[in-house]
Amino acid sequence: MNEMDAKTVEDYILSMPNAVRDYPFGEGVAVYKVGDKMFALMDEHKLPVNLSLKCDPLLAQTLRDRYETVLPGYHLNKKHWNTIILTGQLSWEEVQDLIRHSYQLVTE
């Protein structure tokens, strides 16, 4: 499956145990967290979808070097966050893996 619309991405993010959506930065920027820890952010007005995820620093840099659609986290700690532009350069399965990785970083 390569369909990466905002609803598909959000449904997957919210399938993580205890994940909730919040809008601490105002309307249009969905923040997904577990407890008080953010693990994903999505700009609800951008197409293609822009998804920011927490990431291990070494993996974050490797992904940026490998994919032009993986950028340092927009308005986030650039060492620990990537913003991924969901154009299809990364497969849906790879995006799901990165969502799980981000979730695990804040829950373990």
OpenMM code with the backbone's topology and positions (N, CA, C; nanometers):
from openmm import Vec3, app, unit

residues = "MET ASN GLU MET ASP ALA LYS THR VAL GLU ASP TYR ILE LEU SER MET PRO ASN ALA VAL ARG ASP TYR PRO PHE GLY GLU GLY VAL ALA VAL TYR LYS VAL GLY ASP LYS MET PHE ALA LEU MET ASP GLU HIS LYS LEU PRO VAL ASN LEU SER LEU LYS CYS ASP PRO LEU LEU ALA GLN THR LEU ARG ASP ARG TYR GLU THR VAL LEU PRO GLY TYR HIS LEU ASN LYS LYS HIS TRP ASN THR ILE ILE LEU THR GLY GLN LEU SER TRP GLU GLU VAL GLN ASP LEU ILE ARG HIS SER TYR GLN LEU VAL THR GLU".split()
positions = [
    Vec3(0.0836, -0.1186, 0.0000),
    Vec3(0.0000, 0.0000, 0.0000),
    Vec3(0.0877, 0.1243, 0.0000),
    Vec3(0.0667, 0.2133, -0.0940),
    Vec3(0.1421, 0.3374, -0.0989),
    Vec3(0.0563, 0.4588, -0.0668),
    Vec3(-0.0691, 0.4379, -0.0302),
    Vec3(-0.1593, 0.5490, 0.0016),
    Vec3(-0.1156, 0.6138, 0.1321),
    Vec3(-0.0750, 0.7399, 0.1243),
    Vec3(-0.0284, 0.8072, 0.2454),
    Vec3(-0.0991, 0.9404, 0.2624),
    Vec3(-0.2319, 0.9375, 0.2636),
    Vec3(-0.3067, 1.0588, 0.2918),
    Vec3(-0.3071, 1.0805, 0.4428),
    Vec3(-0.3447, 1.2000, 0.4839),
    Vec3(-0.3387, 1.2363, 0.6260),
    Vec3(-0.4213, 1.1423, 0.7129),
    Vec3(-0.5382, 1.1013, 0.6658),
    Vec3(-0.6242, 1.0138, 0.7468),
    Vec3(-0.5589, 0.8773, 0.7679),
    Vec3(-0.5008, 0.8213, 0.6629),
    Vec3(-0.4323, 0.6915, 0.6742),
    Vec3(-0.3182, 0.7005, 0.7752),
    Vec3(-0.2393, 0.8071, 0.7649),
    Vec3(-0.1258, 0.8264, 0.8557),
    Vec3(-0.1762, 0.8445, 0.9987),
    Vec3(-0.2757, 0.9297, 1.0156),
    Vec3(-0.3278, 0.9543, 1.1506),
    Vec3(-0.3885, 0.8284, 1.2113),
    Vec3(-0.4644, 0.7545, 1.1333),
    Vec3(-0.5236, 0.6306, 1.1858),
    Vec3(-0.4155, 0.5357, 1.2363),
    Vec3(-0.3040, 0.5273, 1.1619),
    Vec3(-0.1958, 0.4392, 1.2047),
    Vec3(-0.1309, 0.4916, 1.3330),
    Vec3(-0.1041, 0.6216, 1.3377),
    Vec3(-0.0429, 0.6805, 1.4572),
    Vec3(-0.1305, 0.6560, 1.5795),
    Vec3(-0.2610, 0.6785, 1.5643),
    Vec3(-0.3521, 0.6643, 1.6782),
    Vec3(-0.3788, 0.5181, 1.7146),
    Vec3(-0.3296, 0.4248, 1.6324),
    Vec3(-0.3424, 0.2820, 1.6665),
    Vec3(-0.2365, 0.2395, 1.7685),
    Vec3(-0.1380, 0.3261, 1.7931),
    Vec3(-0.0361, 0.2958, 1.8946),
    Vec3(-0.1026, 0.3033, 2.0328),
    Vec3(-0.0682, 0.2115, 2.1233),
    Vec3(-0.1309, 0.2110, 2.2563),
    Vec3(-0.1193, 0.3463, 2.3274),
    Vec3(-0.2325, 0.3965, 2.3754),
    Vec3(-0.2412, 0.5213, 2.4535),
    Vec3(-0.2046, 0.6475, 2.3773),
    Vec3(-0.1943, 0.6404, 2.2452),
    Vec3(-0.1634, 0.7596, 2.1653),
    Vec3(-0.2864, 0.8495, 2.1572),
    Vec3(-0.2642, 0.9790, 2.1707),
    Vec3(-0.3717, 1.0774, 2.1599),
    Vec3(-0.3260, 1.1925, 2.0706),
    Vec3(-0.4252, 1.2599, 2.0111),
    Vec3(-0.3988, 1.3784, 1.9284),
    Vec3(-0.4309, 1.5026, 2.0114),
    Vec3(-0.3474, 1.6053, 1.9952),
    Vec3(-0.3660, 1.7303, 2.0673),
    Vec3(-0.3270, 1.8443, 1.9729),
    Vec3(-0.3625, 1.9663, 2.0099),
    Vec3(-0.3282, 2.0838, 1.9300),
    Vec3(-0.2631, 2.1918, 2.0177),
    Vec3(-0.1494, 2.1618, 2.0822),
    Vec3(-0.0873, 2.2607, 2.1701),
    Vec3(-0.0295, 2.3812, 2.0955),
    Vec3(-0.0036, 2.3673, 1.9654),
    Vec3(0.0549, 2.4762, 1.8868),
    Vec3(-0.0496, 2.5480, 1.8037),
    Vec3(-0.1771, 2.5171, 1.8278),
    Vec3(-0.2843, 2.5814, 1.7535),
    Vec3(-0.3416, 2.4914, 1.6459),
    Vec3(-0.4493, 2.5393, 1.5881),
    Vec3(-0.5223, 2.4644, 1.4871),
    Vec3(-0.4335, 2.4351, 1.3657),
    Vec3(-0.4476, 2.3155, 1.3126),
    Vec3(-0.3764, 2.2802, 1.1901),
    Vec3(-0.2491, 2.2011, 1.2093),
    Vec3(-0.1944, 2.2000, 1.3311),
    Vec3(-0.0744, 2.1197, 1.3575),
    Vec3(-0.1119, 2.0150, 1.4615),
    Vec3(-0.1387, 1.8949, 1.4124),
    Vec3(-0.1757, 1.7852, 1.5011),
    Vec3(-0.0507, 1.7300, 1.5672),
    Vec3(-0.0562, 1.7173, 1.6993),
    Vec3(0.0542, 1.6626, 1.7774),
    Vec3(0.0049, 1.5321, 1.8385),
    Vec3(0.0822, 1.4268, 1.8197),
    Vec3(0.0461, 1.2949, 1.8712),
    Vec3(0.1422, 1.2627, 1.9843),
    Vec3(0.0853, 1.2230, 2.0964),
    Vec3(0.1704, 1.1964, 2.2116),
    Vec3(0.1172, 1.0813, 2.2945),
    Vec3(0.2073, 1.0350, 2.3805),
    Vec3(0.1751, 0.9338, 2.4799),
    Vec3(0.2101, 0.9990, 2.6127),
    Vec3(0.1115, 1.0116, 2.7000),
    Vec3(0.1348, 1.0882, 2.8226),
    Vec3(0.1645, 1.2310, 2.7828),
    Vec3(0.2785, 1.2831, 2.8297),
    Vec3(0.3153, 1.4198, 2.7922),
    Vec3(0.4278, 1.4234, 2.6893),
    Vec3(0.4578, 1.3096, 2.6272),
    Vec3(0.5707, 1.3018, 2.5341),
    Vec3(0.5220, 1.2944, 2.3897),
    Vec3(0.5670, 1.3910, 2.3100),
    Vec3(0.5330, 1.3930, 2.1673),
    Vec3(0.6147, 1.2879, 2.0930),
    Vec3(0.5487, 1.2213, 1.9968),
    Vec3(0.6256, 1.1326, 1.9098),
    Vec3(0.5976, 1.1561, 1.7624),
    Vec3(0.4977, 1.2387, 1.7304),
    Vec3(0.4691, 1.2701, 1.5907),
    Vec3(0.3954, 1.4029, 1.5819),
    Vec3(0.4199, 1.4741, 1.4738),
    Vec3(0.3475, 1.5973, 1.4428),
    Vec3(0.3129, 1.5940, 1.2945),
    Vec3(0.1954, 1.6464, 1.2611),
    Vec3(0.1558, 1.6490, 1.1212),
    Vec3(0.0882, 1.7829, 1.0910),
    Vec3(0.1380, 1.8495, 0.9879),
    Vec3(0.0746, 1.9722, 0.9405),
    Vec3(-0.0472, 1.9310, 0.8597),
    Vec3(-0.1649, 1.9657, 0.9090),
    Vec3(-0.2891, 1.9207, 0.8463),
    Vec3(-0.3229, 1.9963, 0.7178),
    Vec3(-0.2463, 2.0998, 0.6861),
    Vec3(-0.2780, 2.1809, 0.5684),
    Vec3(-0.1805, 2.1611, 0.4526),
    Vec3(-0.0786, 2.0811, 0.4718),
    Vec3(0.0213, 2.0636, 0.3663),
    Vec3(-0.0045, 1.9371, 0.2860),
    Vec3(0.0136, 1.9487, 0.1554),
    Vec3(0.0110, 1.8343, 0.0650),
    Vec3(0.1333, 1.8446, -0.0232),
    Vec3(0.2115, 1.7387, -0.0391),
    Vec3(0.1921, 1.6115, 0.0300),
    Vec3(0.2072, 1.6277, 0.1818),
    Vec3(0.1620, 1.5268, 0.2517),
    Vec3(0.1648, 1.5272, 0.3977),
    Vec3(0.3080, 1.5465, 0.4471),
    Vec3(0.3242, 1.6334, 0.5465),
    Vec3(0.4523, 1.6531, 0.6161),
    Vec3(0.4381, 1.5937, 0.7551),
    Vec3(0.5170, 1.4912, 0.7837),
    Vec3(0.5098, 1.4197, 0.9105),
    Vec3(0.6434, 1.4313, 0.9817),
    Vec3(0.6409, 1.4822, 1.1044),
    Vec3(0.7630, 1.4909, 1.1841),
    Vec3(0.7621, 1.3810, 1.2890),
    Vec3(0.8752, 1.3104, 1.2976),
    Vec3(0.8875, 1.1973, 1.3891),
    Vec3(1.0178, 1.2056, 1.4670),
    Vec3(1.0122, 1.1651, 1.5919),
    Vec3(1.1324, 1.1524, 1.6743),
    Vec3(1.2151, 1.0374, 1.6151),
    Vec3(1.3471, 1.0490, 1.6238),
    Vec3(1.4320, 0.9479, 1.5604),
    Vec3(1.5669, 0.9423, 1.6312),
    Vec3(1.6203, 0.8231, 1.6409),
    Vec3(1.7567, 0.8065, 1.6906),
    Vec3(1.8489, 0.8939, 1.6055),
    Vec3(1.9390, 0.9730, 1.6666),
    Vec3(2.0216, 1.0665, 1.5898),
    Vec3(2.1014, 1.0047, 1.4750),
    Vec3(2.1583, 0.8871, 1.4937),
    Vec3(2.2356, 0.8249, 1.3851),
    Vec3(2.1451, 0.7821, 1.2703),
    Vec3(2.0316, 0.7242, 1.3039),
    Vec3(1.9356, 0.6854, 1.2007),
    Vec3(1.8800, 0.8091, 1.1312),
    Vec3(1.8535, 0.9144, 1.2083),
    Vec3(1.8005, 1.0378, 1.1499),
    Vec3(1.8935, 1.0891, 1.0405),
    Vec3(2.0226, 1.0941, 1.0685),
    Vec3(2.1180, 1.1440, 0.9700),
    Vec3(2.1289, 1.0494, 0.8508),
    Vec3(2.1281, 0.9199, 0.8761),
    Vec3(2.1345, 0.8220, 0.7673),
    Vec3(2.0164, 0.8404, 0.6719),
    Vec3(1.8977, 0.8594, 0.7278),
    Vec3(1.7784, 0.8779, 0.6446),
    Vec3(1.7866, 1.0074, 0.5640),
    Vec3(1.8370, 1.1136, 0.6254),
    Vec3(1.8514, 1.2415, 0.5540),
    Vec3(1.9501, 1.2297, 0.4387),
    Vec3(2.0572, 1.1536, 0.4623),
    Vec3(2.1583, 1.1350, 0.3572),
    Vec3(2.1034, 1.0510, 0.2417),
    Vec3(2.0130, 0.9599, 0.2719),
    Vec3(1.9633, 0.8653, 0.1728),
    Vec3(1.8426, 0.9169, 0.0943),
    Vec3(1.7575, 0.9963, 0.1589),
    Vec3(1.6315, 1.0394, 0.0961),
    Vec3(1.6208, 1.1911, 0.0947),
    Vec3(1.5906, 1.2468, -0.0216),
    Vec3(1.5739, 1.3928, -0.0301),
    Vec3(1.4462, 1.4401, 0.0378),
    Vec3(1.3521, 1.3492, 0.0645),
    Vec3(1.2261, 1.3874, 0.1286),
    Vec3(1.2314, 1.3722, 0.2814),
    Vec3(1.3476, 1.3394, 0.3357),
    Vec3(1.3660, 1.3344, 0.4811),
    Vec3(1.4561, 1.4515, 0.5190),
    Vec3(1.3999, 1.5424, 0.5986),
    Vec3(1.4670, 1.6669, 0.6335),
    Vec3(1.4814, 1.6785, 0.7854),
    Vec3(1.5744, 1.7633, 0.8307),
    Vec3(1.5807, 1.7872, 0.9756),
    Vec3(1.4447, 1.8378, 1.0250),
    Vec3(1.4081, 1.8015, 1.1453),
    Vec3(1.2773, 1.8365, 1.1993),
    Vec3(1.2449, 1.9844, 1.1889),
    Vec3(1.1317, 2.0158, 1.1294),
    Vec3(1.0879, 2.1537, 1.1110),
    Vec3(1.0425, 2.2100, 1.2449),
    Vec3(1.1086, 2.3149, 1.2923),
    Vec3(1.0801, 2.3784, 1.4221),
    Vec3(1.0946, 2.2822, 1.5397),
    Vec3(1.1825, 2.1843, 1.5259),
    Vec3(1.2051, 2.0844, 1.6312),
    Vec3(1.3554, 2.0670, 1.6499),
    Vec3(1.3952, 1.9936, 1.7535),
    Vec3(1.5356, 1.9618, 1.7754),
    Vec3(1.5856, 1.8788, 1.6569),
    Vec3(1.6708, 1.9388, 1.5762),
    Vec3(1.7121, 1.8759, 1.4500),
    Vec3(1.7976, 1.7513, 1.4703),
    Vec3(1.8532, 1.7340, 1.5892),
    Vec3(1.9310, 1.6128, 1.6169),
    Vec3(1.8389, 1.4929, 1.6360),
    Vec3(1.7220, 1.5156, 1.6959),
    Vec3(1.6340, 1.4053, 1.7363),
    Vec3(1.5037, 1.3945, 1.6563),
    Vec3(1.4817, 1.4831, 1.5595),
    Vec3(1.3562, 1.4822, 1.4844),
    Vec3(1.3831, 1.4956, 1.3350),
    Vec3(1.3052, 1.4224, 1.2560),
    Vec3(1.3037, 1.4361, 1.1109),
    Vec3(1.1637, 1.4766, 1.0670),
    Vec3(1.1570, 1.5559, 0.9623),
    Vec3(1.0306, 1.5818, 0.8944),
    Vec3(1.0369, 1.5078, 0.7623),
    Vec3(0.9367, 1.4238, 0.7381),
    Vec3(0.9308, 1.3419, 0.6183),
    Vec3(0.8186, 1.3949, 0.5304),
    Vec3(0.8521, 1.4246, 0.4059),
    Vec3(0.7512, 1.4668, 0.3096),
    Vec3(0.7043, 1.3391, 0.2396),
    Vec3(0.5774, 1.3053, 0.2589),
    Vec3(0.5267, 1.1750, 0.2137),
    Vec3(0.4876, 1.1776, 0.0657),
    Vec3(0.5903, 1.1714, -0.0176),
    Vec3(0.5714, 1.1738, -0.1633),
    Vec3(0.5677, 1.0335, -0.2229),
    Vec3(0.6005, 0.9337, -0.1415),
    Vec3(0.6118, 0.7975, -0.1921),
    Vec3(0.7565, 0.7533, -0.2056),
    Vec3(0.8525, 0.8447, -0.1832),
    Vec3(0.9933, 0.8051, -0.1891),
    Vec3(1.0204, 0.6977, -0.0841),
    Vec3(0.9633, 0.7132, 0.0336),
    Vec3(0.9653, 0.6065, 0.1338),
    Vec3(0.8331, 0.5315, 0.1203),
    Vec3(0.8393, 0.4007, 0.1280),
    Vec3(0.7173, 0.3206, 0.1169),
    Vec3(0.6323, 0.3381, 0.2422),
    Vec3(0.5049, 0.3025, 0.2317),
    Vec3(0.4160, 0.3090, 0.3476),
    Vec3(0.4703, 0.2212, 0.4605),
    Vec3(0.5264, 0.1063, 0.4264),
    Vec3(0.5830, 0.0174, 0.5282),
    Vec3(0.7007, 0.0833, 0.5992),
    Vec3(0.7844, 0.1558, 0.5251),
    Vec3(0.8970, 0.2264, 0.5875),
    Vec3(0.8462, 0.3380, 0.6791),
    Vec3(0.7442, 0.4093, 0.6356),
    Vec3(0.6865, 0.5156, 0.7185),
    Vec3(0.6272, 0.4550, 0.8459),
    Vec3(0.5574, 0.3432, 0.8335),
    Vec3(0.5028, 0.2756, 0.9518),
    Vec3(0.6156, 0.2364, 1.0480),
    Vec3(0.7253, 0.1844, 0.9955),
    Vec3(0.8407, 0.1482, 1.0794),
    Vec3(0.8934, 0.2703, 1.1547),
    Vec3(0.9009, 0.3841, 1.0866),
    Vec3(0.9529, 0.5054, 1.1503),
    Vec3(0.8558, 0.5598, 1.2544),
    Vec3(0.7255, 0.5449, 1.2306),
    Vec3(0.6256, 0.5844, 1.3310),
    Vec3(0.6428, 0.4972, 1.4554),
    Vec3(0.6566, 0.3662, 1.4362),
    Vec3(0.6765, 0.2754, 1.5498),
    Vec3(0.8064, 0.3078, 1.6234),
    Vec3(0.9133, 0.3375, 1.5494),
    Vec3(1.0414, 0.3731, 1.6095),
    Vec3(1.0256, 0.4979, 1.6968),
    Vec3(0.9584, 0.5987, 1.6454),
    Vec3(0.9368, 0.7221, 1.7201),
    Vec3(0.8564, 0.6945, 1.8468),
    Vec3(0.7514, 0.6161, 1.8330),
    Vec3(0.6670, 0.5803, 1.9469),
    Vec3(0.7498, 0.5078, 2.0538),
    Vec3(0.8319, 0.4128, 2.0091),
    Vec3(0.9130, 0.3355, 2.1039),
    Vec3(1.0148, 0.4227, 2.1770),
    Vec3(1.0668, 0.5252, 2.1089),
    Vec3(1.1634, 0.6151, 2.1732),
    Vec3(1.1031, 0.6882, 2.2926),
    Vec3(0.9745, 0.7170, 2.2884),
    Vec3(0.9130, 0.7913, 2.3996),
    Vec3(0.8436, 0.7000, 2.5009),
    Vec3(0.8310, 0.5714, 2.4697),
    Vec3(0.7610, 0.4806, 2.5627),
    Vec3(0.8529, 0.3808, 2.6300),
    Vec3(0.9768, 0.3680, 2.5863),
    Vec3(1.0667, 0.2683, 2.6479),
    Vec3(1.1629, 0.3328, 2.7440),
] * unit.nanometer
topology = app.Topology()
chain = topology.addChain("A")
for resn in residues:
    res = topology.addResidue(resn, chain)
    for name in ("N", "CA", "C"):
        topology.addAtom(name, app.Element.getBySymbol(name[0]), res)
